[in-house]
Amino acid sequence: MSIRVRFAPSPTGALHIGGLRTALYNYLFAKKNKGKFILRIEDTDQNRKVERAEEYIIEALNWSGLQPDESPVKPGDFGPYRQSERKHIYHKYIKELIDKGQAYYAFDTADELSGIRSEHEQQKKTFKYGFHNRMELRNALSLTSETTEELVKKVPYVIRLKVNGGKIIKVKDGIRGFIEVPSEEIDDKILMKADGMPTYHFANVVDDHLMEITHVIRGAEWLPSLALHQLIYDAFEWSAPDFMHLPLILKPQGKGKLSKRDGNEMGLPVFPLVWKELKGFKERGFLPEALMNYLALLGWNPGTDEELFEMDALVKIFDAEKIQKGGAKFDFEKARWINHKFLGFTDEKIIFERFPEFLECLPNTWSKKKKSDVYALLRDRLFLLEELKTQSELFLKDPAEFDENVMNKIQKHQPKKIIEQFCKMIKEGVDVQKWKSKIQEWNEKEGIPFGAIMQSLRLAIVGNLSGPDIFSVCEILGNEITLRRLEKFFNHQN
């Protein structure tokens, strides 16, 4: 049987990186096994649907390089791929369950059930609608068939799954092993709501079966629903797919699931793309390949010390059996380090073509070559592309002040004399590429520590001792600006 997996988000907001990692693992599993990766939009809860959320999900997957083989925008043979467009399908299959005696109409009103729950709470009990009390409630099992037929025509109703007691539901999870749940712990869940829309649980099972999904790879938050889903498969007498429930992505401190609010409070991106003015990984300057590399390692490892993988390599080495059970801490510094490595070996032409917005900090008056030279010089210092703006300021602004601690240390080595010599070389037209050898020749007579010479030059040009190769900086700045900065520093000396 051909492998078919699906990523099935609800369009209730932006795609969180936890969801993106789920999509990635599904994608890797499908490609590793020469199968299909399907995107299904689970929008049965129309009240929670957020405008543009579906478009955001599709854009985020495309940016991340996780293009589905089948989706709402790329239909295949198993559509529609939005649950809101499959309503007629669910009605067909809910009728089948009713006819088989596996589901039933329930007419209890919200107020009636609320009153019963309150009574149970007063007695410090938990109310469950199930085999032990369903005959005392208003439903097709406790009423005559004639009454049921009349009520179906006149009053709102839901349709519930009939769950019998005395059974152990045993389901295998590919990551955690076998899970056993007594059927007494599961109430008669609603399968079809009063508005005629299916619940997540019912639509999920029907869609996975009809779309021939072979493996369900989803977040650990759905693990408590596993036994219920197995019961629905059993009620239809369908074979269930293989299940894998992924570990949670935890906060950097390691306690609790990383939420969208956490990202906002900690200043960390938790969305792949910008969402309502909250910057995503793209806007912070992550390469999608680097982000996929990091997310792949967030709950899985290849079994080696290697940590840098492009997508093709990930597909080849991905092994679902190496997915861990426990939660994985979100480490933003590790993500930045991986991005730094990818920036280091990605051709700058590709960066310029794919991320032109980050080059807007460089003047339009600069030539392409000058922009390229600046990026090439700064690249090894960049962890995120957004840092190009601050890193490039040394080319755009003369130093407003000079590091006083460094200034005090080099005073005994005659910094004015050193700077005067560099000014002389500029005025004599000495090529910057020859500055180092020329200054060394000059210093053979002067005997000044070479470190002090370089510190004086760097301090004059950038104001402190940090930054890329200072001779390369001077070459990009050009003689006019370099001379201006040298003279400013010279005049600053006592």
Secondary structure as a PSIPRED ss2 file (coil, helix, strand):
# PSIPRED VFORMAT (PSIPRED V4.0)

   1 M C   1.000  0.000  0.000
   2 S C   1.000  0.000  0.000
   3 I C   1.000  0.000  0.000
   4 R E   0.000  0.000  1.000
   5 V E   0.000  0.000  1.000
   6 R E   0.000  0.000  1.000
   7 F E   0.000  0.000  1.000
   8 A C   1.000  0.000  0.000
   9 P C   1.000  0.000  0.000
  10 S C   1.000  0.000  0.000
  11 P C   1.000  0.000  0.000
  12 T C   1.000  0.000  0.000
  13 G C   1.000  0.000  0.000
  14 A C   1.000  0.000  0.000
  15 L C   1.000  0.000  0.000
  16 H C   1.000  0.000  0.000
  17 I H   0.000  1.000  0.000
  18 G H   0.000  1.000  0.000
  19 G H   0.000  1.000  0.000
  20 L H   0.000  1.000  0.000
  21 R H   0.000  1.000  0.000
  22 T H   0.000  1.000  0.000
  23 A H   0.000  1.000  0.000
  24 L H   0.000  1.000  0.000
  25 Y H   0.000  1.000  0.000
  26 N H   0.000  1.000  0.000
  27 Y H   0.000  1.000  0.000
  28 L H   0.000  1.000  0.000
  29 F H   0.000  1.000  0.000
  30 A H   0.000  1.000  0.000
  31 K H   0.000  1.000  0.000
  32 K H   0.000  1.000  0.000
  33 N C   1.000  0.000  0.000
  34 K C   1.000  0.000  0.000
  35 G C   1.000  0.000  0.000
  36 K E   0.000  0.000  1.000
  37 F E   0.000  0.000  1.000
  38 I E   0.000  0.000  1.000
  39 L E   0.000  0.000  1.000
  40 R C   1.000  0.000  0.000
  41 I E   0.000  0.000  1.000
  42 E C   1.000  0.000  0.000
  43 D C   1.000  0.000  0.000
  44 T C   1.000  0.000  0.000
  45 D C   1.000  0.000  0.000
  46 Q H   0.000  1.000  0.000
  47 N H   0.000  1.000  0.000
  48 R H   0.000  1.000  0.000
  49 K C   1.000  0.000  0.000
  50 V C   1.000  0.000  0.000
  51 E C   1.000  0.000  0.000
  52 R C   1.000  0.000  0.000
  53 A H   0.000  1.000  0.000
  54 E H   0.000  1.000  0.000
  55 E H   0.000  1.000  0.000
  56 Y H   0.000  1.000  0.000
  57 I H   0.000  1.000  0.000
  58 I H   0.000  1.000  0.000
  59 E H   0.000  1.000  0.000
  60 A H   0.000  1.000  0.000
  61 L H   0.000  1.000  0.000
  62 N H   0.000  1.000  0.000
  63 W H   0.000  1.000  0.000
  64 S H   0.000  1.000  0.000
  65 G C   1.000  0.000  0.000
  66 L C   1.000  0.000  0.000
  67 Q C   1.000  0.000  0.000
  68 P C   1.000  0.000  0.000
  69 D C   1.000  0.000  0.000
  70 E E   0.000  0.000  1.000
  71 S E   0.000  0.000  1.000
  72 P C   1.000  0.000  0.000
  73 V C   1.000  0.000  0.000
  74 K E   0.000  0.000  1.000
  75 P C   1.000  0.000  0.000
  76 G C   1.000  0.000  0.000
  77 D C   1.000  0.000  0.000
  78 F C   1.000  0.000  0.000
  79 G C   1.000  0.000  0.000
  80 P C   1.000  0.000  0.000
  81 Y C   1.000  0.000  0.000
  82 R E   0.000  0.000  1.000
  83 Q H   0.000  1.000  0.000
  84 S H   0.000  1.000  0.000
  85 E H   0.000  1.000  0.000
  86 R C   1.000  0.000  0.000
  87 K H   0.000  1.000  0.000
  88 H H   0.000  1.000  0.000
  89 I H   0.000  1.000  0.000
  90 Y H   0.000  1.000  0.000
  91 H H   0.000  1.000  0.000
  92 K H   0.000  1.000  0.000
  93 Y H   0.000  1.000  0.000
  94 I H   0.000  1.000  0.000
  95 K H   0.000  1.000  0.000
  96 E H   0.000  1.000  0.000
  97 L H   0.000  1.000  0.000
  98 I H   0.000  1.000  0.000
  99 D H   0.000  1.000  0.000
 100 K C   1.000  0.000  0.000
 101 G C   1.000  0.000  0.000
 102 Q C   1.000  0.000  0.000
 103 A E   0.000  0.000  1.000
 104 Y E   0.000  0.000  1.000
 105 Y E   0.000  0.000  1.000
 106 A E   0.000  0.000  1.000
 107 F C   1.000  0.000  0.000
 108 D C   1.000  0.000  0.000
 109 T C   1.000  0.000  0.000
 110 A H   0.000  1.000  0.000
 111 D H   0.000  1.000  0.000
 112 E H   0.000  1.000  0.000
 113 L H   0.000  1.000  0.000
 114 S H   0.000  1.000  0.000
 115 G H   0.000  1.000  0.000
 116 I H   0.000  1.000  0.000
 117 R H   0.000  1.000  0.000
 118 S H   0.000  1.000  0.000
 119 E H   0.000  1.000  0.000
 120 H H   0.000  1.000  0.000
 121 E H   0.000  1.000  0.000
 122 Q H   0.000  1.000  0.000
 123 Q C   1.000  0.000  0.000
 124 K C   1.000  0.000  0.000
 125 K C   1.000  0.000  0.000
 126 T C   1.000  0.000  0.000
 127 F C   1.000  0.000  0.000
 128 K C   1.000  0.000  0.000
 129 Y C   1.000  0.000  0.000
 130 G C   1.000  0.000  0.000
 131 F C   1.000  0.000  0.000
 132 H C   1.000  0.000  0.000
 133 N C   1.000  0.000  0.000
 134 R H   0.000  1.000  0.000
 135 M H   0.000  1.000  0.000
 136 E H   0.000  1.000  0.000
 137 L C   1.000  0.000  0.000
 138 R C   1.000  0.000  0.000
 139 N E   0.000  0.000  1.000
 140 A C   1.000  0.000  0.000
 141 L C   1.000  0.000  0.000
 142 S C   1.000  0.000  0.000
 143 L C   1.000  0.000  0.000
 144 T C   1.000  0.000  0.000
 145 S H   0.000  1.000  0.000
 146 E H   0.000  1.000  0.000
 147 T H   0.000  1.000  0.000
 148 T H   0.000  1.000  0.000
 149 E H   0.000  1.000  0.000
 150 E H   0.000  1.000  0.000
 151 L H   0.000  1.000  0.000
 152 V H   0.000  1.000  0.000
 153 K H   0.000  1.000  0.000
 154 K H   0.000  1.000  0.000
 155 V C   1.000  0.000  0.000
 156 P C   1.000  0.000  0.000
 157 Y C   1.000  0.000  0.000
 158 V E   0.000  0.000  1.000
 159 I E   0.000  0.000  1.000
 160 R E   0.000  0.000  1.000
 161 L E   0.000  0.000  1.000
 162 K C   1.000  0.000  0.000
 163 V C   1.000  0.000  0.000
 164 N C   1.000  0.000  0.000
 165 G C   1.000  0.000  0.000
 166 G C   1.000  0.000  0.000
 167 K C   1.000  0.000  0.000
 168 I E   0.000  0.000  1.000
 169 I E   0.000  0.000  1.000
 170 K E   0.000  0.000  1.000
 171 V E   0.000  0.000  1.000
 172 K E   0.000  0.000  1.000
 173 D E   0.000  0.000  1.000
 174 G C   1.000  0.000  0.000
 175 I C   1.000  0.000  0.000
 176 R C   1.000  0.000  0.000
 177 G E   0.000  0.000  1.000
 178 F E   0.000  0.000  1.000
 179 I E   0.000  0.000  1.000
 180 E E   0.000  0.000  1.000
 181 V E   0.000  0.000  1.000
 182 P E   0.000  0.000  1.000
 183 S H   0.000  1.000  0.000
 184 E H   0.000  1.000  0.000
 185 E H   0.000  1.000  0.000
 186 I C   1.000  0.000  0.000
 187 D C   1.000  0.000  0.000
 188 D C   1.000  0.000  0.000
 189 K C   1.000  0.000  0.000
 190 I E   0.000  0.000  1.000
 191 L E   0.000  0.000  1.000
 192 M E   0.000  0.000  1.000
 193 K C   1.000  0.000  0.000
 194 A C   1.000  0.000  0.000
 195 D C   1.000  0.000  0.000
 196 G C   1.000  0.000  0.000
 197 M C   1.000  0.000  0.000
 198 P E   0.000  0.000  1.000
 199 T C   1.000  0.000  0.000
 200 Y H   0.000  1.000  0.000
 201 H H   0.000  1.000  0.000
 202 F H   0.000  1.000  0.000
 203 A H   0.000  1.000  0.000
 204 N H   0.000  1.000  0.000
 205 V H   0.000  1.000  0.000
 206 V H   0.000  1.000  0.000
 207 D H   0.000  1.000  0.000
 208 D H   0.000  1.000  0.000
 209 H H   0.000  1.000  0.000
 210 L H   0.000  1.000  0.000
 211 M C   1.000  0.000  0.000
 212 E C   1.000  0.000  0.000
 213 I C   1.000  0.000  0.000
 214 T C   1.000  0.000  0.000
 215 H E   0.000  0.000  1.000
 216 V E   0.000  0.000  1.000
 217 I E   0.000  0.000  1.000
 218 R E   0.000  0.000  1.000
 219 G E   0.000  0.000  1.000
 220 A H   0.000  1.000  0.000
 221 E H   0.000  1.000  0.000
 222 W H   0.000  1.000  0.000
 223 L H   0.000  1.000  0.000
 224 P H   0.000  1.000  0.000
 225 S H   0.000  1.000  0.000
 226 L H   0.000  1.000  0.000
 227 A H   0.000  1.000  0.000
 228 L H   0.000  1.000  0.000
 229 H H   0.000  1.000  0.000
 230 Q H   0.000  1.000  0.000
 231 L H   0.000  1.000  0.000
 232 I H   0.000  1.000  0.000
 233 Y H   0.000  1.000  0.000
 234 D H   0.000  1.000  0.000
 235 A H   0.000  1.000  0.000
 236 F H   0.000  1.000  0.000
 237 E C   1.000  0.000  0.000
 238 W C   1.000  0.000  0.000
 239 S C   1.000  0.000  0.000
 240 A C   1.000  0.000  0.000
 241 P C   1.000  0.000  0.000
 242 D E   0.000  0.000  1.000
 243 F E   0.000  0.000  1.000
 244 M E   0.000  0.000  1.000
 245 H E   0.000  0.000  1.000
 246 L E   0.000  0.000  1.000
 247 P C   1.000  0.000  0.000
 248 L C   1.000  0.000  0.000
 249 I E   0.000  0.000  1.000
 250 L E   0.000  0.000  1.000
 251 K C   1.000  0.000  0.000
 252 P C   1.000  0.000  0.000
 253 Q C   1.000  0.000  0.000
 254 G C   1.000  0.000  0.000
 255 K C   1.000  0.000  0.000
 256 G C   1.000  0.000  0.000
 257 K E   0.000  0.000  1.000
 258 L C   1.000  0.000  0.000
 259 S C   1.000  0.000  0.000
 260 K H   0.000  1.000  0.000
 261 R H   0.000  1.000  0.000
 262 D H   0.000  1.000  0.000
 263 G H   0.000  1.000  0.000
 264 N H   0.000  1.000  0.000
 265 E H   0.000  1.000  0.000
 266 M H   0.000  1.000  0.000
 267 G C   1.000  0.000  0.000
 268 L C   1.000  0.000  0.000
 269 P C   1.000  0.000  0.000
 270 V C   1.000  0.000  0.000
 271 F C   1.000  0.000  0.000
 272 P C   1.000  0.000  0.000
 273 L C   1.000  0.000  0.000
 274 V C   1.000  0.000  0.000
 275 W E   0.000  0.000  1.000
 276 K C   1.000  0.000  0.000
 277 E C   1.000  0.000  0.000
 278 L E   0.000  0.000  1.000
 279 K C   1.000  0.000  0.000
 280 G C   1.000  0.000  0.000
 281 F H   0.000  1.000  0.000
 282 K H   0.000  1.000  0.000
 283 E H   0.000  1.000  0.000
 284 R H   0.000  1.000  0.000
 285 G C   1.000  0.000  0.000
 286 F C   1.000  0.000  0.000
 287 L C   1.000  0.000  0.000
 288 P H   0.000  1.000  0.000
 289 E H   0.000  1.000  0.000
 290 A H   0.000  1.000  0.000
 291 L H   0.000  1.000  0.000
 292 M H   0.000  1.000  0.000
 293 N H   0.000  1.000  0.000
 294 Y H   0.000  1.000  0.000
 295 L H   0.000  1.000  0.000
 296 A H   0.000  1.000  0.000
 297 L C   1.000  0.000  0.000
 298 L C   1.000  0.000  0.000
 299 G C   1.000  0.000  0.000
 300 W E   0.000  0.000  1.000
 301 N C   1.000  0.000  0.000
 302 P C   1.000  0.000  0.000
 303 G C   1.000  0.000  0.000
 304 T C   1.000  0.000  0.000
 305 D C   1.000  0.000  0.000
 306 E C   1.000  0.000  0.000
 307 E C   1.000  0.000  0.000
 308 L C   1.000  0.000  0.000
 309 F C   1.000  0.000  0.000
 310 E C   1.000  0.000  0.000
 311 M H   0.000  1.000  0.000
 312 D H   0.000  1.000  0.000
 313 A H   0.000  1.000  0.000
 314 L H   0.000  1.000  0.000
 315 V H   0.000  1.000  0.000
 316 K H   0.000  1.000  0.000
 317 I H   0.000  1.000  0.000
 318 F C   1.000  0.000  0.000
 319 D C   1.000  0.000  0.000
 320 A H   0.000  1.000  0.000
 321 E H   0.000  1.000  0.000
 322 K H   0.000  1.000  0.000
 323 I E   0.000  0.000  1.000
 324 Q C   1.000  0.000  0.000
 325 K C   1.000  0.000  0.000
 326 G C   1.000  0.000  0.000
 327 G C   1.000  0.000  0.000
 328 A E   0.000  0.000  1.000
 329 K E   0.000  0.000  1.000
 330 F C   1.000  0.000  0.000
 331 D C   1.000  0.000  0.000
 332 F H   0.000  1.000  0.000
 333 E H   0.000  1.000  0.000
 334 K H   0.000  1.000  0.000
 335 A H   0.000  1.000  0.000
 336 R H   0.000  1.000  0.000
 337 W H   0.000  1.000  0.000
 338 I H   0.000  1.000  0.000
 339 N H   0.000  1.000  0.000
 340 H H   0.000  1.000  0.000
 341 K H   0.000  1.000  0.000
 342 F H   0.000  1.000  0.000
 343 L H   0.000  1.000  0.000
 344 G H   0.000  1.000  0.000
 345 F H   0.000  1.000  0.000
 346 T C   1.000  0.000  0.000
 347 D C   1.000  0.000  0.000
 348 E H   0.000  1.000  0.000
 349 K H   0.000  1.000  0.000
 350 I H   0.000  1.000  0.000
 351 I H   0.000  1.000  0.000
 352 F H   0.000  1.000  0.000
 353 E H   0.000  1.000  0.000
 354 R H   0.000  1.000  0.000
 355 F C   1.000  0.000  0.000
 356 P H   0.000  1.000  0.000
 357 E H   0.000  1.000  0.000
 358 F H   0.000  1.000  0.000
 359 L H   0.000  1.000  0.000
 360 E C   1.000  0.000  0.000
 361 C C   1.000  0.000  0.000
 362 L C   1.000  0.000  0.000
 363 P C   1.000  0.000  0.000
 364 N C   1.000  0.000  0.000
 365 T C   1.000  0.000  0.000
 366 W C   1.000  0.000  0.000
 367 S C   1.000  0.000  0.000
 368 K H   0.000  1.000  0.000
 369 K H   0.000  1.000  0.000
 370 K H   0.000  1.000  0.000
 371 K H   0.000  1.000  0.000
 372 S H   0.000  1.000  0.000
 373 D H   0.000  1.000  0.000
 374 V H   0.000  1.000  0.000
 375 Y H   0.000  1.000  0.000
 376 A H   0.000  1.000  0.000
 377 L H   0.000  1.000  0.000
 378 L H   0.000  1.000  0.000
 379 R H   0.000  1.000  0.000
 380 D H   0.000  1.000  0.000
 381 R H   0.000  1.000  0.000
 382 L C   1.000  0.000  0.000
 383 F C   1.000  0.000  0.000
 384 L C   1.000  0.000  0.000
 385 L H   0.000  1.000  0.000
 386 E H   0.000  1.000  0.000
 387 E H   0.000  1.000  0.000
 388 L H   0.000  1.000  0.000
 389 K H   0.000  1.000  0.000
 390 T H   0.000  1.000  0.000
 391 Q H   0.000  1.000  0.000
 392 S C   1.000  0.000  0.000
 393 E H   0.000  1.000  0.000
 394 L H   0.000  1.000  0.000
 395 F H   0.000  1.000  0.000
 396 L H   0.000  1.000  0.000
 397 K C   1.000  0.000  0.000
 398 D C   1.000  0.000  0.000
 399 P C   1.000  0.000  0.000
 400 A C   1.000  0.000  0.000
 401 E C   1.000  0.000  0.000
 402 F C   1.000  0.000  0.000
 403 D C   1.000  0.000  0.000
 404 E H   0.000  1.000  0.000
 405 N H   0.000  1.000  0.000
 406 V H   0.000  1.000  0.000
 407 M H   0.000  1.000  0.000
 408 N H   0.000  1.000  0.000
 409 K H   0.000  1.000  0.000
 410 I H   0.000  1.000  0.000
 411 Q H   0.000  1.000  0.000
 412 K H   0.000  1.000  0.000
 413 H H   0.000  1.000  0.000
 414 Q C   1.000  0.000  0.000
 415 P H   0.000  1.000  0.000
 416 K H   0.000  1.000  0.000
 417 K H   0.000  1.000  0.000
 418 I H   0.000  1.000  0.000
 419 I H   0.000  1.000  0.000
 420 E H   0.000  1.000  0.000
 421 Q H   0.000  1.000  0.000
 422 F H   0.000  1.000  0.000
 423 C H   0.000  1.000  0.000
 424 K H   0.000  1.000  0.000
 425 M H   0.000  1.000  0.000
 426 I H   0.000  1.000  0.000
 427 K H   0.000  1.000  0.000
 428 E C   1.000  0.000  0.000
 429 G C   1.000  0.000  0.000
 430 V C   1.000  0.000  0.000
 431 D C   1.000  0.000  0.000
 432 V H   0.000  1.000  0.000
 433 Q H   0.000  1.000  0.000
 434 K H   0.000  1.000  0.000
 435 W H   0.000  1.000  0.000
 436 K H   0.000  1.000  0.000
 437 S H   0.000  1.000  0.000
 438 K H   0.000  1.000  0.000
 439 I H   0.000  1.000  0.000
 440 Q H   0.000  1.000  0.000
 441 E H   0.000  1.000  0.000
 442 W H   0.000  1.000  0.000
 443 N H   0.000  1.000  0.000
 444 E H   0.000  1.000  0.000
 445 K H   0.000  1.000  0.000
 446 E H   0.000  1.000  0.000
 447 G C   1.000  0.000  0.000
 448 I C   1.000  0.000  0.000
 449 P C   1.000  0.000  0.000
 450 F H   0.000  1.000  0.000
 451 G H   0.000  1.000  0.000
 452 A H   0.000  1.000  0.000
 453 I H   0.000  1.000  0.000
 454 M H   0.000  1.000  0.000
 455 Q H   0.000  1.000  0.000
 456 S H   0.000  1.000  0.000
 457 L H   0.000  1.000  0.000
 458 R H   0.000  1.000  0.000
 459 L H   0.000  1.000  0.000
 460 A H   0.000  1.000  0.000
 461 I H   0.000  1.000  0.000
 462 V H   0.000  1.000  0.000
 463 G C   1.000  0.000  0.000
 464 N C   1.000  0.000  0.000
 465 L C   1.000  0.000  0.000
 466 S C   1.000  0.000  0.000
 467 G C   1.000  0.000  0.000
 468 P C   1.000  0.000  0.000
 469 D C   1.000  0.000  0.000
 470 I H   0.000  1.000  0.000
 471 F H   0.000  1.000  0.000
 472 S H   0.000  1.000  0.000
 473 V H   0.000  1.000  0.000
 474 C H   0.000  1.000  0.000
 475 E H   0.000  1.000  0.000
 476 I H   0.000  1.000  0.000
 477 L H   0.000  1.000  0.000
 478 G C   1.000  0.000  0.000
 479 N H   0.000  1.000  0.000
 480 E H   0.000  1.000  0.000
 481 I H   0.000  1.000  0.000
 482 T H   0.000  1.000  0.000
 483 L H   0.000  1.000  0.000
 484 R H   0.000  1.000  0.000
 485 R H   0.000  1.000  0.000
 486 L H   0.000  1.000  0.000
 487 E H   0.000  1.000  0.000
 488 K H   0.000  1.000  0.000
 489 F H   0.000  1.000  0.000
 490 F H   0.000  1.000  0.000
 491 N H   0.000  1.000  0.000
 492 H H   0.000  1.000  0.000
 493 Q C   1.000  0.000  0.000
 494 N C   1.000  0.000  0.000
